[in-house]
Amino acid sequence: MQDCIFCKIVKKELPAFIFYEDEFVIGFLDINPLTEGHTLVVPKAHYESIFDIDEEALQKIISVSQKISKRIKEALRVEGVNLINASGVVAGQSVPHFHFHIIPRKAGDEINLASWWRSKVKEVDKEKLKELAEKLKT
């Protein structure tokens, strides 16, 4: 895609702090990180979101995400990571090129995703969950 910032990074038309690259995927540091080592993992081919990425490309990007996460854990001595994807504008996707954020986590980093999540949870009737599960069966 011509105006895609990630496609321009893949083509080396824009600078980035790339520290992983293979035939299909690149990994580079986010310039607006939540924590030290916050990384973007991006397929080289352009896919807009989870809804149009093909299964083979998705398998490659998740495999690389695991490899990078292990390296981040070792090199930065973190205790965990959050792996996040937003697909669609209403989900918070700001760049229309499929990608994962790997956010390194340490105790006391004050990101508090779990607390935020728990504050948004809604109680749902068990019968409604049963109906929804039926609707979503594949």
Backbone torsions as a table, in degrees:
resi	resn	phi	psi	omega
1	MET	NA	132.0	-170.2
2	GLN	-63.5	-43.5	-176.0
3	ASP	-97.0	5.3	-176.2
4	CYS	-74.3	122.7	-178.9
5	ILE	-61.9	-37.5	-180.0
6	PHE	-71.4	-36.2	175.7
7	CYS	-62.8	-37.6	178.2
8	LYS	-67.0	-36.6	175.8
9	ILE	-66.9	-43.2	178.0
10	VAL	-57.6	-42.2	-178.9
11	LYS	-80.9	0.9	-178.8
12	LYS	64.8	27.3	175.5
13	GLU	-84.9	-19.5	175.4
14	LEU	-126.7	144.9	179.8
15	PRO	-73.8	150.4	174.8
16	ALA	-158.5	157.1	177.7
17	PHE	-91.3	75.3	-177.6
18	ILE	-78.8	127.5	176.8
19	PHE	-124.9	-1.2	173.4
20	TYR	-141.2	135.6	175.6
21	GLU	-156.6	133.5	170.1
22	ASP	-134.4	-164.8	-176.3
23	GLU	-64.6	-27.0	-171.5
24	PHE	-116.2	-23.6	-168.1
25	VAL	-137.7	147.7	169.0
26	ILE	-125.1	153.5	174.6
27	GLY	-128.5	129.8	-179.5
28	PHE	-145.5	158.4	-178.1
29	LEU	-73.1	138.5	175.8
30	ASP	-72.6	133.4	-178.4
31	ILE	-80.3	-9.0	174.1
32	ASN	-125.9	68.1	-170.2
33	PRO	-75.4	147.2	169.8
34	LEU	-77.3	-36.6	177.7
35	THR	-141.5	165.5	177.2
36	GLU	-60.8	128.6	179.4
37	GLY	92.6	1.7	177.8
38	HIS	-53.1	121.6	-169.8
39	THR	-122.7	146.9	171.4
40	LEU	-109.0	132.4	177.6
41	VAL	-115.6	120.5	-166.5
42	VAL	-131.9	130.7	172.4
43	PRO	-69.8	145.2	178.8
44	LYS	-68.7	-34.7	176.0
45	ALA	-77.0	147.6	-178.3
46	HIS	-83.5	119.7	169.7
47	TYR	-129.7	134.8	-175.8
48	GLU	-73.2	-41.1	-173.2
49	SER	-158.7	-177.4	177.0
50	ILE	-59.3	-23.2	-175.9
51	PHE	-76.5	-17.9	-179.4
52	ASP	-126.4	-3.0	177.6
53	ILE	-72.2	137.0	-179.8
54	ASP	-79.3	159.4	-172.6
55	GLU	-60.5	-40.5	-179.7
56	GLU	-63.3	-44.4	178.5
57	ALA	-64.2	-40.2	179.1
58	LEU	-63.8	-40.8	177.4
59	GLN	-62.4	-39.8	179.9
60	LYS	-66.9	-44.2	-177.4
61	ILE	-68.2	-35.4	179.5
62	ILE	-72.5	-35.1	176.7
63	SER	-64.5	-44.2	177.2
64	VAL	-65.8	-37.9	178.4
65	SER	-60.7	-38.4	176.3
66	GLN	-65.3	-45.3	-179.5
67	LYS	-60.2	-46.5	-180.0
68	ILE	-66.1	-41.2	179.0
69	SER	-59.3	-43.0	178.2
70	LYS	-63.2	-40.9	179.3
71	ARG	-66.2	-42.4	177.1
72	ILE	-60.1	-45.5	-179.5
73	LYS	-58.8	-43.4	-179.3
74	GLU	-71.4	-50.7	-172.6
75	ALA	-72.2	-36.1	-175.8
76	LEU	-103.0	-0.7	178.4
77	ARG	54.4	48.2	176.5
78	VAL	-93.2	164.9	-176.0
79	GLU	-98.9	-15.6	-179.1
80	GLY	-171.7	179.0	175.7
81	VAL	-142.5	154.9	165.2
82	ASN	-105.1	133.0	175.6
83	LEU	-110.7	115.6	-171.7
84	ILE	-127.9	137.9	170.9
85	ASN	-131.7	135.9	172.3
86	ALA	-115.4	123.9	179.2
87	SER	-120.7	111.8	-178.2
88	GLY	104.7	144.3	-178.0
89	VAL	-57.2	-42.8	-178.5
90	VAL	-66.6	-18.3	176.7
91	ALA	-90.1	-1.4	179.0
92	GLY	97.9	10.6	179.2
93	GLN	-71.0	118.9	-178.0
94	SER	-103.1	-21.4	176.3
95	VAL	-117.1	119.2	-176.0
96	PRO	-79.2	57.3	175.3
97	HIS	-143.7	121.0	-176.8
98	PHE	-51.1	136.3	177.0
99	HIS	-163.7	159.7	171.7
100	PHE	-111.9	143.6	167.3
101	HIS	-97.4	132.1	168.9
102	ILE	-109.9	116.3	-177.0
103	ILE	-111.4	107.8	178.8
104	PRO	-64.3	141.5	-176.2
105	ARG	-128.5	138.1	172.9
106	LYS	-128.7	151.6	175.7
107	ALA	-56.2	136.0	177.0
108	GLY	80.0	12.0	-178.4
109	ASP	-76.7	-5.4	174.2
110	GLU	65.0	20.5	175.0
111	ILE	-74.2	-42.0	172.6
112	ASN	56.2	41.5	176.9
113	LEU	-61.4	-38.8	-178.7
114	ALA	-64.0	-41.3	178.4
115	SER	-65.5	-43.7	178.4
116	TRP	-59.6	-46.9	-178.5
117	TRP	-58.0	-50.3	-178.6
118	ARG	-60.9	-31.7	-179.8
119	SER	-71.2	-16.9	-177.8
120	LYS	-101.9	-12.4	-175.7
121	VAL	-64.0	139.4	177.9
122	LYS	-116.8	142.0	176.6
123	GLU	-77.0	133.4	-178.3
124	VAL	-125.5	138.6	177.5
125	ASP	-59.2	137.2	-178.7
126	LYS	-60.2	-36.5	178.2
127	GLU	-64.1	-40.2	177.8
128	LYS	-63.5	-40.2	176.9
129	LEU	-63.2	-40.1	178.5
130	LYS	-61.9	-45.2	178.1
131	GLU	-61.9	-43.1	-179.8
132	LEU	-64.9	-41.5	177.1
133	ALA	-59.5	-41.1	177.2
134	GLU	-62.4	-44.5	-179.6
135	LYS	-61.6	-34.5	-175.0
136	LEU	-90.8	-4.7	179.5
137	LYS	-54.9	137.6	178.9
138	THR	-111.4	NA	NA
